[in-house]
Amino acid sequence: MLEIRARAWIVVIRTRVSDHVSLGRGEGDGRTTPQKDRIELGNATLDRGRRTLWLDGEEIRLSTVEFAALALLAVEPGRPVTRDELSLCLYGHEWNGRDRGIDVCIGRLRRKLRERIGARLQLRSARGIGYYLIDLP
């Protein structure tokens, strides 16, 4: 029963993400990026075709997992995304309290954002829930 619930969550989460941004699976070679393939957040642009983040015109390369996590968080900035949602989307299974993969991924994303002077995007923790993305003024 738990596996069925987990698979249903995966479908819901992947549908939510794919409505707004692709995880890079599909057509195209990533060289051209139509406007619909981008998410604009303040001074940042998430480019699905190349699976990269652009901050003030500077390209920041992301791993597949980092891109998928950021894409999920960028769908609704300010809305907390649970560790279960992140784990199901990124790894295909529910999060258990001992799994640190989500925290490591978020830590890498935070470091990449902090390294860029002027980056207005921040990943924040929602204690006991998960993480959310905000765009600072």
LINLINTA-V235883 format. One record per helix or strand. SS is the DSSP state (2 for helix, 1 for strand). FROM is the first residue (numbers start at 1). TO is the last residue. If there is no record, write none. Layout:
{{SS:FROM:TO} {SS:FROM:TO}}
This chain:
{{2:2:20} {2:35:37} {1:38:41} {1:44:47} {1:52:55} {1:58:61} {2:64:75} {1:81:82} {2:83:91} {2:101:114} {1:121:126} {1:130:135}}
